[in-house]
């Protein structure tokens, strides 16, 4: 499975500011995903980051709030814009298991965000 | 009805016990099923896939019941290190899209 790193691992931010989270994979992957895990809850898919095209957002998530970049096949960023305390969460990027195992997901260590 | 439902627990079991979790899913067209393990303050990690015929990996057995739309995870001879939250994951239609359950917390006690 791919090795995935995320930066920063954690941050404390003031409301109204923005934070960009980076996700780096050690091999080229077609699909990268961004999830959110709010305290005590399970994972919710925010969007799929596509290389060479705009990200595909899930219901309830919009590009203005969560802009995503995917400049190449090993890297993606997620920005949490104009933050509020409700955005306090763990943000995880993931990749799938490739064409043979497309539904298996492998996660980065996550970014723990606290908004004050 | 939620797409994927799990009993949140916690399940508190003594070392050496056998424990089973169930997970129900609503989309009858789902084809792929998984169990993930998530330790406290860590990312989820794939524990095992669930195959139609059922599958076993050491002390862990996963089964699928399509008629009743649930999957199960059985852990035999529980170890303290098995303490974690176990997430049920089901593909939710669309290529590579999956839905996570809210997880079942297991605490193995000495």
Contacts between the chains, C-beta under 8 A, distances in Angstrom:
chain1	res1	chain2	res2	distance
A	1	B	46	8.0
A	31	B	96	5.7
A	33	B	96	7.9
A	41	B	102	6.4
A	42	B	87	6.4
A	42	B	100	4.5
A	42	B	101	6.1
A	42	B	102	4.3
A	42	B	103	5.7
A	43	B	44	6.9
A	43	B	87	7.6
A	43	B	100	4.4
A	44	B	100	7.8
A	45	B	97	7.2
A	45	B	98	7.9
A	48	B	96	7.6
A	92	B	43	5.8
A	92	B	44	7.9
A	96	B	96	5.0
A	102	B	95	6.4
A	102	B	96	4.7
A	103	B	32	4.0
A	103	B	34	7.2
A	103	B	91	4.7
A	103	B	96	6.3
A	103	B	98	5.7
A	104	B	34	6.8
A	104	B	46	5.8
A	104	B	49	7.1
A	105	B	44	7.8
A	105	B	46	7.2
A	105	B	89	7.5
A	105	B	98	6.4
A	106	B	46	7.0
A	107	B	43	4.0
A	107	B	44	5.6
A	107	B	45	7.3
A	108	B	43	6.5
A	109	B	42	7.4
A	109	B	43	5.4
A	110	B	42	7.9
A	110	B	43	5.1
A	112	B	41	7.9
